[in-house]
Amino acid sequence: MIYRSLLFTPGTKKERLLKSINSGADALLWDLEDAVHPDEKVGARNTIAEVLDELSEKPATPIFLRVNQFGTEWYREDAALAKHKYVTGIMLPKTESAEQAAETWQRMGSDGELIVLIETAVGIVRLEDIFSSPYISGVAFGAIDYAVDLDLTLTEPGLEALYARSRIVTHAKAAGIQGVYDTVFPDVHNAESLQKRAASVRALGFNGQMAIHPKQLETIHGVYSPSQEQIDWAVKVLWHADNEAKGAGVFMLDGKMVDRPVIEKAKQIYAAAERYGLVAGA
């Protein structure tokens, strides 16, 4: 699956976990890692297990567990909780090898979706090795931890992380990983800056973004969904390719050349519109 938004909720907050199910996010990230103090790790895991057991059926919105880092004292039991029938998968923080992905896949029952979180210099350098794992369904970029690891200063334009983002999306797509998600935007009250950042990252090839508050979802969905203008263009291109220009390798439409790459882009836009229910019958 490809998600426009993945909403974080601390594993310690039972009511917020339950409320997140109806938040409108494409996917949920129930957090056992950064949002949880070390003294509360076990309690957070127990709280999430309790919430899962209280659900009468599997929610329509996929639930992922952001487990603690591979090798920590909490990692194994966190990963084991992902075997619960209502959990879709795991987000693995600070992933740095294909072996970590493979072991996590086994500990979660060799089933579901595994999203690796790249947020260290080692992770960026070892992307080719990490993405050689056949178990990875998505990848996310964690800019805040990455900035700490490299002693970077995060700025609103985001140029300091351009290399990391470009490297992630290039290696992910080369490995056939379609779900590529950007880091959280920490200022929940600044929708304008969130929109600008998301638009620039979307242009790089990212498909969605992690969120820390439901109020960010509308902006994120607006950026990572095709616009009505794009959908109308895609429909027009595909109709002409299948009808008036059928069999032609290249044709003109509204004064512009349309060839195979343009048709493929139209197919991508239309597929995204179908995925997010933006076209009739989707």
ABEGO torsion letter per residue (X at the ends): XBBABBBBBBAABAAAAAAAAAAGBABBBBBABAABBAAAAAAAAAAAAAAAAABABBBABBBBBBBBBBGBAAAAAAAAAAABAABAEBBBBGBABAAAAAAAAAAAGGBEBBBBBBABAAAAAAAAAAAABAABABBBBBAAAAAAAAGBBBBAAGAAAAAAAAAAAAAAAAAGBABBBBBBBABAABAAAAAAAAAAAAAAGBABBBBABAAAAAAAAAAABBBAAAAAAAAAAAAAAABAABGBABBBBGGBBBBAAAAAAAAAAAAAAAAAGABBGX
